[in-house]
């Protein structure tokens, strides 16, 4: 779930940066959030039942 959200945020960042040439701080904040979520996903690892 967390990885999916990170991928969606990363795709939105790429789309906004390259397709629409939006260079506001919001785009970079989305990238930072996506990277943080990916790092948290790998740090937490899989939880057993």
BAROVEX-198644 format. One record per atom (N, C-alpha, C): atom name; residue number from 1; residue in one letter; x, y, z. Coordinates in pm, 1 decimal. Each point is the difference from the previous one (the first is absolute). Example, Ala and Ser with C-alpha at 12.3 -4.5 7.8 and 13.67 -1.06 7.14 Angstrom:
PT  name  resi  resn        px        py        pz
PT     N     1     a    1319.0    -569.0     780.0
PT    CA     1     a     -89.0     119.0       0.0
PT     C     1     a      90.0     120.0       0.0
PT     N     2     s     -35.0     105.0     -72.0
PT    CA     2     s      82.0     119.0       6.0
PT     C     2     s     -77.0     109.0      73.0
% end
This chain:
PT  name  resi  resn        px        py        pz
PT     N     1     x      81.8    -118.9       0.0
PT    CA     1     x     -81.8     118.9       0.0
PT     C     1     x      86.7     126.0       0.0
PT     N     2     x      98.4      -0.1      86.5
PT    CA     2     x      88.0     116.1      10.4
PT     C     2     x      81.9      18.2    -127.5
PT     N     3     x      44.1    -110.5     -56.5
PT    CA     3     x      78.1       8.2    -123.6
PT     C     3     x     -86.8      50.1    -115.7
PT     N     4     x    -126.1     -39.4      -1.5
PT    CA     4     x     -90.4      44.9    -105.0
PT     C     4     x     -20.3     150.7       5.8
PT     N     5     x     -16.9      52.0     120.2
PT    CA     5     x     -16.2     144.6      15.7
PT     C     5     x     126.7      72.7     -44.2
PT     N     6     x     115.6     -56.1      34.6
PT    CA     6     x     126.5      61.2     -39.7
PT     C     6     x      14.3       1.8    -151.8
PT     N     7     x     -38.3    -108.5     -65.2
PT    CA     7     x       9.8      -6.9    -146.2
PT     C     7     x     -94.8     101.3     -63.8
PT     N     8     x    -121.5      10.7      53.1
PT    CA     8     x     -96.1      96.4     -53.7
PT     C     8     x      53.8     142.3      14.3
PT     N     9     x      55.8      32.5     115.7
PT    CA     9     x      55.8     134.0      20.3
PT     C     9     x     117.1      25.9     -94.7
PT     N    10     x      82.6    -100.3     -21.2
PT    CA    10     x     113.4      15.2     -90.6
PT     C    10     x     -46.6      21.9    -143.5
PT     N    11     x    -101.2     -73.3     -42.2
PT    CA    11     x     -54.2      16.7    -135.5
PT     C    11     x     -62.2     138.6     -15.3
PT     N    12     x     -72.6      45.2     102.3
PT    CA    12     x     -57.8     134.4      -5.8
PT     C    12     x     108.3     106.5      -8.2
PT     N    13     x     108.7     -20.9      71.4
PT    CA    13     x     110.4      95.7      -5.3
PT     C    13     x      59.5       3.6    -140.1
PT     N    14     x      26.2    -116.5     -56.3
PT    CA    14     x      57.2      -5.3    -134.2
PT     C    14     x     -94.5      61.7    -102.1
PT     N    15     x    -128.3     -29.3      11.9
PT    CA    15     x     -98.2      54.8     -93.0
PT     C    15     x      -5.8     151.6      11.3
PT     N    16     x      -3.7      50.1     121.0
PT    CA    16     x      -5.8     144.1      18.9
PT     C    16     x     127.1      70.2     -43.0
PT     N    17     x     113.8     -64.9      22.6
PT    CA    17     x     127.3      64.8     -31.8
PT     C    17     x      27.4       1.8    -149.8
PT     N    18     x     -26.7    -111.7     -67.1
PT    CA    18     x      34.4      -9.6    -141.9
PT     C    18     x    -115.1      35.0     -93.8
PT     N    19     x    -121.3     -41.0      32.0
PT    CA    19     x    -111.9      21.7     -91.4
PT     C    19     x     -55.5     140.9       9.3
PT     N    20     x     -15.4      51.0     120.3
PT    CA    20     x     -64.4     128.6      17.3
PT     C    20     x      97.1     112.6      33.9
PT     N    21     x     126.6     -32.5      17.7
PT    CA    21     x     104.0      97.8      32.5
PT     C    21     x     -35.8      82.5     123.8
PT     N    22     x     -54.4     -68.0      98.0
PT    CA    22     x     -32.7      65.6     126.5
PT     C    22     x     124.7      -7.8      87.4
PT     N    23     x      49.7     113.2      40.9
PT    CA    23     x     124.4       1.3      77.4
PT     C    23     x     -20.1      62.9     136.9
PT     N    24     x    -117.6     -20.1      56.0
PT    CA    24     x     -24.2      55.5     132.7
PT     C    24     x      59.1     -91.6     105.4
PT     N    25     x       2.2      47.5     121.3
PT    CA    25     x      54.9     -78.3     110.9
PT     C    25     x     -84.6    -122.4      30.0
PT     N    26     x    -127.3       2.9     -37.1
PT    CA    26     x     -88.6    -112.8      28.2
PT     C    26     x      48.4    -126.3     -69.4
PT     N    27     x      49.2      13.2    -120.0
PT    CA    27     x      47.4    -116.3     -75.0
PT     C    27     x     118.3     -63.2      72.7
PT     N    28     x      88.8      80.6      50.0
PT    CA    28     x     117.2     -52.4      68.9
PT     C    28     x     -37.5     -58.1     135.8
PT     N    29     x    -100.3      54.9      63.6
PT    CA    29     x     -49.2     -56.5     125.7
PT     C    29     x     -58.8    -138.7     -24.9
PT     N    30     x     -72.6     -17.0    -109.5
PT    CA    30     x     -53.0    -132.2     -34.9
PT     C    30     x     112.5    -100.7     -20.5
PT     N    31     x     107.3      42.0     -62.5
PT    CA    31     x     114.4     -88.8     -19.8
PT     C    31     x      62.3     -39.4     133.7
PT     N    32     x      16.2      94.9      87.6
PT    CA    32     x      58.9     -28.2     131.0
PT     C    32     x     -88.5     -95.8      78.7
PT     N    33     x    -131.5      20.9      -4.0
PT    CA    33     x     -92.2     -89.4      69.7
PT     C    33     x       8.8    -140.4     -57.2
PT     N    34     x       8.3     -12.1    -133.3
PT    CA    34     x      10.7    -131.1     -62.7
PT     C    34     x     128.0     -71.4      42.6
PT     N    35     x     110.4      71.1       4.3
PT    CA    35     x     127.5     -60.3      39.4
PT     C    35     x      -4.5     -43.2     146.9
PT     N    36     x     -56.9      84.0      86.0
PT    CA    36     x     -10.3     -34.0     141.8
PT     C    36     x     -87.6    -123.5      18.6
PT     N    37     x    -108.7      -9.4     -73.3
PT    CA    37     x     -87.9    -116.2      13.1
PT     C    37     x      68.3    -128.0     -46.9
PT     N    38     x      78.2       8.1    -105.6
PT    CA    38     x      73.4    -118.3     -45.8
PT     C    38     x     103.1     -42.4     103.4
PT     N    39     x      70.9      94.5      57.4
PT    CA    39     x      99.2     -31.5     102.2
PT     C    39     x     -68.1     -62.9     122.0
PT     N    40     x    -112.1      56.0      43.9
PT    CA    40     x     -72.8     -57.1     112.9
PT     C    40     x     -48.4    -141.6     -30.3
PT     N    41     x     -40.7     -23.0    -122.2
PT    CA    41     x     -45.7    -133.3     -38.9
PT     C    41     x     112.6    -102.4      14.2
PT     N    42     x     119.2      35.1     -41.9
PT    CA    42     x     111.7     -93.9       8.8
PT     C    42     x      54.4     -12.1     142.2
PT     N    43     x      -8.9     105.2      78.4
PT    CA    43     x      47.4      -4.9     137.8
PT     C    43     x     -92.7     -88.1      85.2
PT     N    44     x    -128.9      15.5     -17.9
PT    CA    44     x     -96.5     -78.3      77.3
PT     C    44     x       1.6    -146.5     -40.8
PT     N    45     x      16.1     -27.2    -126.2
PT    CA    45     x      -1.0    -137.6     -48.0
PT     C    45     x    -138.7     -60.7       7.4
PT     N    46     x      -4.9    -131.5     -19.7
PT    CA    46     x    -128.0     -70.3       7.0
PT     C    46     x     -28.6     -39.2     143.0
PT     N    47     x    -124.9      14.5      36.8
PT    CA    47     x     -40.8     -38.4     133.7
PT     C    47     x     -67.2    -135.7      -4.8
PT     N    48     x      38.1     -88.7      89.3
PT    CA    48     x     -60.6    -132.3       5.8
PT     C    48     x    -134.1       4.4      69.8
PT     N    49     x     -76.6    -103.4     -23.7
PT    CA    49     x    -134.2      -6.3      60.6
PT     C    49     x      10.5     -53.3     142.4
% end
